[in-house]
């Protein structure tokens, strides 16, 4: 490892992956232990409440009942995404952005949280419900995935082109 300028991005990716995975699984366990599937509990009345839903599909319940397909798709996505991250780190002649590492950690952590549920239970445990809008019930892994993808898009549009530009100046 002659170039260690990517080390902070790798450490951030690992830390965020672990934190998201633990937080996701702990919140799902607590909600499931304290709430029946037909019950609900107010968190911020009129804004958000907890409703336990066993989702056997993906976002908006697409591919409902297709657990094997969703498990395989998740493994493929994680493998491709990790390969992209590792390739970027290995090929980096410049420092790899910490934002890139954080986005990778959020995405992988979210994928692993929902993947664990699919393998262990055959469904994903969702519990966060917006009361003020008609929106699917979701969980911490879903929030992490969305935030990670948003940060990745910001990185790809605004930071990565500058990294390439700086590399050409050397």
Secondary structure by P-SEA (a helix, b strand, c coil): cccccaaaaaaaaaaaaaaaaaaaaaaaaaaaacccccbbbbcccccbbbbbbbcccccccccccaaaaaaaaaaaaaaaaaaaaaaaaaaccccccaaaaaaaaaaaaaaaaaaaaaaaccbbbbcccccccccccccaaaaaaaaaaaaaaaaacccaaaaaaaaaac
